[in-house]
Amino acid sequence: MCVRVETEYWNEYQGAKTYATLMPLLKHYTDLQERVLALIGSDCIIGDFACGPGLFSMRCLGEGKRVFAVDKSKAMLDHFKDNVSWRGIFPTQLAIAQGDLKNIPLDDESVETAVCMNALYNNDDPRKIVLELVRVAKNQIIITGPKPSYDHDVLLESSKKDFRESELFYSHKDMISEFLEGNEKLKKYHMPALIEPDEVVSLLLENGCSSAEIKEDIYLGQGYLVVGLK
């Protein structure tokens, strides 16, 4: 049992490393980060919920923000911590916690902007997560996810093109091949989103937001971005 658990953890940690290495090479991913950063504006305290290996958190820190980052995966967070340990980031700038987004370990209105990117679609209770995001945010909530009409092949083909054009293609060729093979296999397991963008908007408006709207398509037209203001 112990060996199995350690193997699972190591595989997940390696997956976090692959994700953190390759996702910044994908234009649809970096474009999403830029759009969300632009929406955050002057807010200084950011909650990055479902932060994974901390790619967006690091972007926020680079913009002078303070970040509270939460993810349920210990392996993802360990990779995040390993990454920041040699960057000289002060504890006052960044707090990292392992936790369930259905019960975020923060007091009410603890962050100015709550960000949750591409996490609702694979959670068994996405509505509860939306309510938690409203609770912990003081100013705004930013949520992204796949549209009901999501086409996995569109992003997969775009990813292949971005990898081929990257300067890191040859030095990371094996990692890229494994990443793409894994994504090919994921197609058969892709499930429809359990919550649609219109319902996200309704939940925000019914639970403390003065306005909420679907701002723009993301991920090459395969995703949505919702912003709620309190």
Sequence and secondary structure as in RCSB ss.txt:
>XXXX:A:sequence
MCVRVETEYWNEYQGAKTYATLMPLLKHYTDLQERVLALIGSDCIIGDFACGPGLFSMRCLGEGKRVFAVDKSKA
MLDHFKDNVSWRGIFPTQLAIAQGDLKNIPLDDESVETAVCMNALYNNDDPRKIVLELVRVAKNQIIITGPKPSY
DHDVLLESSKKDFRESELFYSHKDMISEFLEGNEKLKKYHMPALIEPDEVVSLLLENGCSSAEIKEDIYLGQGYL
VVGLK
>XXXX:A:secstr
 HHHHHHHHHHHHHHHHHHHHHGGG HHHHHHHHHHHHHHTT  EEEEET TTSHHHHHHHHTT EEEEEES HH
HHHHHHHHHHTTT  TTTEEEEE  GGG SS TT EEEEEEES GGG S HHHHHHHHHHHEEEEEEEEEE TT 
 HHHHHHHHHHHHHHSTTTTTTHHHHHHHHHHHHHHGGG    SS HHHHHHHHHHTT SEEEEEEEETTTTEEE
EEEE 
